[in-house]
């Protein structure tokens, strides 16, 4: 996967000064997500977790503004993590993108019904990741 910074269209904004949480158990994929976020302009903290337990701990200890999560994890699922954090007042509206290999409509619908803002299928292109984050962030900003 190549990391190419796509150009922004007028009026589009990529959230740069925010903290991301990347929940992904595969080291190479997690590092690719981090690299892509940085190449797209993210310069806040990018917290990384390989398990649901690590992600929950980070959510309790750090200021998280945006979450990108895998579905299949060694100690649970990103879908269960999503439902858990959506039940918390602190995280009930934090932007959340599910990033997974599952490309069935049922998984997409389950994630959206549980509170995911966007859904991206691996492997992704940087421009697709950028667009999903921008759409999610714009929706979040409009609710504030």
N, C-alpha and C positions, 0 to 999 in steps of 0.2 A: 504494500500500500504506500503510495507516494503522498507526501505532505506538501500540498501546494496551497498557498493562501489565495482563496477566491476573492475577487473584488466585490466590494459592497456596492449596492445600487443606492442612488440618492434616497435618503429617508430611512435606510436600514441601519440598525445599530446592533453591534455585537457587544454583549455585556463584558467589559474589561475589568472593572474594579470590584469584582465579586469573588467569593470563595466557592469553588466547586468541590463536590465530593464525587469521586469516581469509584463505584463499587463493581469490581470485576476480578474474578479469581485467576484468570489467565494472565501471567505477567506480561507477555508480549502484547496482548490486546490492551491491557491497562496502560502500558507505557505508550502505545500508539495513540490512545485517547488523550493522554496527558500531552504528548507531543503535538497532536492536532489542535488541542485547546490553546496551547501556547502559540502555535503558528497563526492561529486565528485572532490572536490579540489578548487572550486572557492573561492578566498579570497579577491577579489576586492569588491567594493560596489555592492550591489544588491538592486536596486531601485524598489519600488513596486507601482503599480497603479491599481485602481479598475475601472477606467473609461478612455475613450479615452481622455477626457479633462485633466485628471491628467497626463496621459502619454505624451501628447503634451507639457504640462507645464514642466515636468521633462526633456524631450528632449531639450527644449529651455534653461533650467537652468543647466543641469548637463552634464558631459562627459559620453556618452553612447557608449559602444563598441559592444553590442550584445543585441538583442531584442527577447523575447519570448512572444507571444501574443495569447490570446484566440480569438475566432471568434465572439461569441455573447457577447455583452457588453451593459450595461444599457443605454448608450448615443450614441450608434452607433455600428459599427462592427470593429473587428480587421482587416478585409479585407479592409475596407475604411481607417483605420489608416495606414495600409501598403501602400496603394496607395498614401496617403497624404505624408508620409515621404519619399517615393521613388521619389516624385516630388521635394524634397529639395536636393540641392547639398550636404549639410552637411550629409544627411542620405541616399543618393542614393545607397550606397554600404555597409551600415552597415549590418552585418549578422542578419538574421531574420528567426526565426522558428515559424510557426503557430502551436499552440497546442489547439486542439478542439475535441469535440465529433463528429463532422461531419466526416463521413468516406466514403462519396460518392465521386466517381472519379471526378465529376464536381467541387466540392469544392476544391479538391486537385489541379486540373488543373487551376482553377481560381486563387488560391493563388500563384501558381508557375508563372503563366502568369503575375501576378501583382508584382512579385519581391520577393516572399518568397524563401528562399534558401532551406528550408526543411519543412516538415509537419509531425506532430506527433499526433496520435489519443489517446484521454483519454479513459481509464486509461492507463498510460504508465508504463513501467518498468524502473528502473534507468539505466540499461545497454542500453536500447533503447534510452533514453534521452541523455546519454553520447555519443552514436554513432552519433546521429543527430547533436549534438553540435560539435563534433570533425569533422565530414564531412563538416559542414558549415564553421567552423573556418579554416580548411585546405584550402578550396576553397578560402576564403577571403584572407588568407596569400599569396596564390599563385598569386593573382591578384595585390598585392602591389608591 
